Amino acid sequence: MNLVIGGTGFLGAEITRQLLSQGKKVRVLCRRKDGVPDGAEIFLGDIRQPETLETACEGIETVYHTASVPSITVFWKPFYETNVAGTENVINVCLKKHVRKLIYTSSASVCFSCVPQLGVNESEPYPAKFLAHYPRSKAIAEKMVLDQAAKKSGLLVCSLRPHLIIGKHDRHLFPRLFQRAQRNRLFRVGSGDNMIDIIFVENAAVGHIQAAEALTDESSPVNGSAYFLSQGQPVNCWDWINEILSMKGLPKVNRSISFRTAWNLGAAMELWWKICRFKTEPLMTRFLAAQLGQSHYLDISKARRDFGYELLLTMEEGMAQLAEQFRK
């Protein structure tokens, strides 16, 4: 029996769909029923509440933990409560309920130090200092998960680091991009020649499932390991954004600001948001400036080697799907 934590989320729902299509039994832990794929058993709950986790983990062999708070807001508390303390709850309940495998969804940003990354692999260290709470919280949680292998706790673990998950069911990235374009609030950051990685949600999901299948015992190379996941084919960030905008019939980005200007603006906005205690996201932060203005793409050969990571959707197939969706 499989448990998908965060089964109504973009990635969690796709993992659930793929597991169900393989004839596997799937239970979903989520805060609302809307969006759960048909055929899954639904448990309402929250990872911040261990008692709901305990109920959901009864009789479970494999847990896919995809739930998190993804944001660039400037206050630590919500990230700590869900991404850090919530993950600690998941680990403790898995141990208590004798769950065999825990597959954790991390983020490629846990190793992003706001400087260019050109084909880096998993030897890339965590930054000495994080400039955003999301990657900091995900790094802390990832280390807690992977520590279980070193402790030989009996829980088999691995961490997957997908980079910029996109797809036809996305409710976050594309709606924000289109809204900013419609309001004429899009600016290219930097020279416009930076290369980035993306991954279609179908590929991120199959990577999780392939990793779980390869996580057979404590001697598996997957146990205690972290893996980058992407299309394995970086794209020019701003050419790709313009292609997406064109699919939607929106004008291309035709204004730009330098990376230094975006960085300084981000620093100023972060400070102002903290002083005024705004709970919304700043329009720019230093982390976001680096994401938009610097190259960052990954070497995924470790995932291919250790658990046979294969794409369900090529870049061409995925982009064709998006074009079809946006025409509707």
C-alpha positions in Angstrom: 0.0 0.0 0.0 1.3 3.5 -0.9 0.6 6.7 0.9 1.0 10.0 -1.0 1.3 13.0 1.3 0.1 16.0 -0.5 -1.9 14.1 -3.0 -3.9 17.1 -4.2 -0.8 19.0 -5.1 0.7 19.2 -8.6 3.3 16.5 -8.2 1.4 14.4 -5.6 -1.6 14.1 -7.8 0.5 12.9 -10.7 2.3 10.3 -8.6 -1.1 9.1 -7.4 -2.4 8.9 -11.0 0.6 6.9 -12.1 0.5 4.5 -9.2 -3.2 3.9 -9.8 -2.6 3.3 -13.5 -0.1 0.6 -12.5 -2.9 -1.2 -10.5 -1.4 -0.2 -7.1 -3.4 0.7 -4.1 -3.0 4.3 -3.1 -4.0 6.3 0.0 -3.8 10.1 -0.1 -3.2 12.4 2.9 -4.5 15.9 2.1 -6.2 18.9 3.6 -9.1 18.8 1.1 -10.8 16.2 -1.2 -10.9 18.4 -4.3 -8.3 17.3 -6.8 -7.7 13.7 -5.6 -7.5 11.4 -8.6 -10.3 8.9 -8.8 -9.6 5.5 -7.2 -7.4 6.7 -4.3 -8.4 6.3 -0.7 -8.6 9.7 1.0 -7.5 10.6 4.5 -8.0 14.3 5.5 -5.2 15.6 7.7 -2.1 17.7 8.0 1.6 16.8 8.5 1.7 19.3 11.3 -0.7 17.0 13.2 1.0 13.7 14.0 -2.3 12.0 15.0 -3.6 12.3 11.5 -0.4 11.0 10.1 -0.5 7.9 12.4 -4.0 7.0 11.1 -3.0 7.5 7.5 0.2 5.4 7.9 -1.5 2.3 9.1 -0.6 -0.7 6.9 1.5 1.5 4.6 4.7 0.2 2.9 5.8 3.2 0.9 5.3 6.9 1.7 5.8 9.6 -0.9 6.1 12.9 1.0 5.4 15.7 -1.5 3.8 18.3 0.8 5.5 21.6 1.5 5.1 25.4 1.6 6.7 26.8 -1.6 7.0 30.5 -1.5 9.4 33.5 -1.4 7.8 35.1 1.5 10.2 36.6 4.1 9.1 35.0 7.4 10.5 31.7 8.6 7.6 30.4 10.7 5.3 28.8 8.0 8.3 27.1 6.3 9.5 25.7 9.6 6.1 24.5 10.7 5.4 22.6 7.5 8.6 21.8 5.7 10.8 21.2 8.8 8.6 20.2 11.7 6.1 18.6 9.4 8.8 16.4 7.9 10.1 15.5 11.3 6.5 14.3 12.1 6.4 12.2 9.0 9.8 10.5 9.8 8.7 9.8 13.4 5.4 8.3 12.4 7.0 6.2 9.6 9.3 4.7 12.3 6.4 4.2 14.7 4.2 2.5 12.2 7.0 0.5 10.6 6.7 2.0 7.2 9.4 0.4 5.0 10.2 3.3 2.5 10.1 7.1 2.6 10.5 8.9 -0.7 11.0 12.6 0.0 10.4 15.4 -2.5 13.2 18.0 -2.0 14.2 20.7 -4.4 17.2 21.4 -6.6 17.3 24.8 -4.9 18.7 23.2 -1.7 22.1 23.5 -3.5 21.6 26.8 -5.2 24.0 29.4 -3.8 22.8 32.2 -6.2 25.8 31.8 -8.5 25.8 30.1 -11.9 25.6 26.3 -11.9 26.6 24.6 -15.1 25.8 20.9 -15.1 26.4 20.4 -11.4 25.9 17.0 -9.8 24.8 15.9 -6.3 28.3 16.5 -4.9 27.3 20.2 -5.0 27.2 21.3 -1.3 24.5 23.1 0.5 25.1 26.9 0.5 26.9 28.3 3.5 24.1 30.8 3.8 20.6 30.6 2.3 19.0 33.7 0.9 15.5 32.3 0.9 13.5 30.3 3.5 12.1 27.7 1.1 15.5 26.1 0.1 16.8 26.5 3.6 13.8 24.6 5.0 13.9 21.9 2.3 17.6 21.4 3.0 17.1 20.9 6.7 14.2 18.4 6.0 16.3 16.6 3.4 19.1 16.1 5.8 16.7 14.7 8.5 15.3 12.2 6.0 18.7 11.0 4.7 20.1 10.7 8.2 17.8 7.7 8.7 20.0 5.7 6.4 23.1 6.6 8.4 21.3 5.7 11.6 20.2 2.4 10.2 16.8 3.1 11.7 15.1 0.4 9.5 13.4 3.1 7.3 14.7 3.1 3.7 14.9 6.7 2.4 15.9 8.8 -0.5 15.4 12.4 -1.6 14.4 13.6 -5.1 15.3 17.1 -6.2 13.2 18.1 -9.3 14.0 21.4 -10.9 11.1 23.7 -11.9 8.2 21.3 -12.3 5.8 22.3 -15.1 2.9 20.7 -16.9 -0.7 21.0 -18.0 -2.2 20.8 -14.5 0.0 23.5 -13.1 -1.9 26.0 -10.8 1.1 28.1 -9.7 3.9 29.0 -12.2 1.9 29.5 -15.4 -1.0 31.4 -13.8 1.5 33.8 -12.1 3.5 34.2 -15.3 0.4 35.0 -17.4 -1.0 37.4 -14.8 2.2 39.4 -14.7 2.4 39.4 -18.5 -1.2 40.7 -18.7 -0.4 43.5 -16.2 2.8 44.4 -18.1 5.0 43.5 -15.0 7.5 41.2 -16.7 11.1 42.2 -17.0 14.0 40.1 -18.3 16.7 39.9 -15.6 20.3 40.0 -16.9 21.6 39.5 -20.4 19.0 36.9 -21.3 21.5 34.1 -22.2 21.1 32.1 -19.0 20.3 28.4 -19.3 18.0 26.6 -16.9 16.6 23.1 -16.3 12.9 22.3 -16.3 11.0 19.0 -15.7 7.5 18.0 -16.8 5.5 16.7 -13.9 5.0 13.3 -15.5 8.8 12.8 -15.5 9.1 14.1 -11.9 6.5 11.6 -10.8 7.9 8.6 -12.7 11.3 9.4 -11.1 9.8 9.1 -7.7 8.2 5.8 -8.5 11.4 4.4 -10.1 13.4 5.4 -7.1 10.9 3.7 -4.8 11.1 0.5 -6.8 14.9 0.5 -6.7 15.0 1.1 -3.0 14.9 -2.6 -2.2 17.0 -2.8 1.0 19.7 -1.0 3.1 22.4 -2.0 0.6 20.7 -0.3 -2.3 22.7 2.7 -3.7 19.4 4.6 -3.5 19.1 4.3 0.2 20.3 7.5 1.9 20.9 9.3 -1.5 19.7 12.5 -3.0 19.1 12.8 -6.8 18.6 15.7 -9.2 15.7 15.3 -11.6 15.2 17.3 -14.8 14.5 16.9 -18.5 18.3 16.5 -19.0 18.0 19.2 -21.7 18.5 22.8 -20.4 16.7 25.7 -22.1 17.4 29.3 -22.5 15.3 30.8 -19.7 13.9 33.8 -21.5 13.5 32.2 -24.9 11.5 29.5 -23.1 9.4 32.0 -21.2 8.7 33.9 -24.4 7.6 30.6 -26.1 5.2 29.9 -23.3 3.8 33.5 -23.5 3.3 33.1 -27.3 1.4 29.9 -26.8 -1.0 31.8 -24.7 -1.2 34.7 -27.2 0.6 37.1 -24.9 3.3 39.5 -25.9 6.9 38.5 -25.4 9.1 40.1 -22.6 10.6 43.2 -24.2 11.9 45.0 -21.2 15.0 44.2 -19.1 16.9 45.1 -16.0 20.4 44.2 -15.1 21.1 41.4 -12.7 22.7 43.8 -10.2 19.6 46.1 -10.3 17.3 43.1 -9.8 19.5 41.9 -6.9 19.6 45.3 -5.2 15.8 45.7 -5.7 15.3 42.3 -4.2 17.3 43.1 -1.1 15.4 46.4 -0.6 12.0 44.7 -1.0 13.0 41.9 1.4 13.9 44.5 4.0 10.7 46.5 3.4 8.5 43.4 3.6 10.1 42.5 6.9 9.7 46.0 8.4 6.1 46.2 7.3 5.4 42.6 8.1 3.7 41.9 4.8 2.6 38.3 4.4 2.5 38.5 0.7 5.4 37.6 -1.6 7.7 40.5 -2.7 7.8 41.1 -6.4 11.5 40.6 -6.3 14.0 39.0 -3.9 17.7 38.3 -4.2 17.0 34.6 -4.6 14.5 35.2 -7.3 16.8 37.6 -9.1 19.5 34.8 -9.2 17.0 32.2 -10.4 15.9 34.5 -13.2 19.3 35.9 -14.2 21.8 33.1 -13.6 22.3 29.8 -15.4 21.5 26.7 -13.3 21.2 23.3 -14.8 22.0 19.8 -13.5 23.7 16.5 -14.2 21.1 13.7 -13.8 23.4 10.8 -14.6 23.3 9.5 -11.0 19.5 9.0 -11.2 19.9 7.3 -14.6 22.6 5.0 -13.2 21.1 4.1 -9.8 17.4 3.6 -10.6 17.1 3.8 -14.4 15.5 7.2 -14.5 13.7 7.6 -17.9 11.5 10.3 -19.3 7.9 9.7 -20.0 7.7 12.9 -21.9 10.4 14.4 -24.1 10.8 18.2 -24.3 9.0 18.3 -27.6 6.1 16.2 -26.4 5.7 18.2 -23.3 5.8 21.5 -25.0 3.3 20.3 -27.6 0.9 19.3 -24.8 1.2 22.8 -23.3 0.5 24.4 -26.6 -2.6 22.3 -27.1 -3.8 23.2 -23.5 -3.2 26.9 -23.9 -5.1 27.0 -27.2 -8.3 25.8 -25.4 
